[in-house]
Amino acid sequence: MPRSDRDARLEYSRQIYEERGDKIRAAATAHYAANGDRIRAARAGKRTDETRRTASERQKARYRALRLEIVAAYGGKCQCCGETEIAFLELDHANDNGSAHRREIGRGAHRTYKWVKDHGFPSDFRLLCANCNQGRQRNGGVCPHVR
């Protein structure tokens, strides 16, 4: 089985499952029948309200830290009006290709922030406040402060 080519590995896995699918499903069913109580207990311990809450808090903390890193990397203020309140600042695609970029990498601020960090904070992004960012969209690419 090839290890370096992802598509080849997936194709190999599909082929094996087609050939041995019934045997694989039977073995999984037998394993669960013999070990179901232990498996359910282990799963139940992992999905408590406490673990959900702490996981959510950790995720929120990672998001806040990543967002602060993005804001700092792009100057910490709106490039149009100079607004510095972090709650108002947004990452803008300076080339007006945000829609195409989101289709390519997926939707969501966290995904965009992660992509930007992983790609070394590209210069085709900039920091704008919400007013300037929305104003540009509504005024044909020109911020209302510039008019």
Sequence and secondary structure as in RCSB ss.txt:
>XXXX:A:sequence
MPRSDRDARLEYSRQIYEERGDKIRAAATAHYAANGDRIRAARAGKRTDETRRTASERQKARYRALRLEIVAAYG
GKCQCCGETEIAFLELDHANDNGSAHRREIGRGAHRTYKWVKDHGFPSDFRLLCANCNQGRQRNGGVCPHVR
>XXXX:A:secstr
  SS HHHHHHHHHHHHHHHHHHHHHHHHHHHHHHHHHHHHHHHHHS HHHHHHHHHHHHHHHHHHHHHHHHHTT
SS TTT    GGGEEEEETTS HHHHHHHH SSHHHHHHHHHHTT  TTEEEEEHHHHHHHHHTTT  TTT 
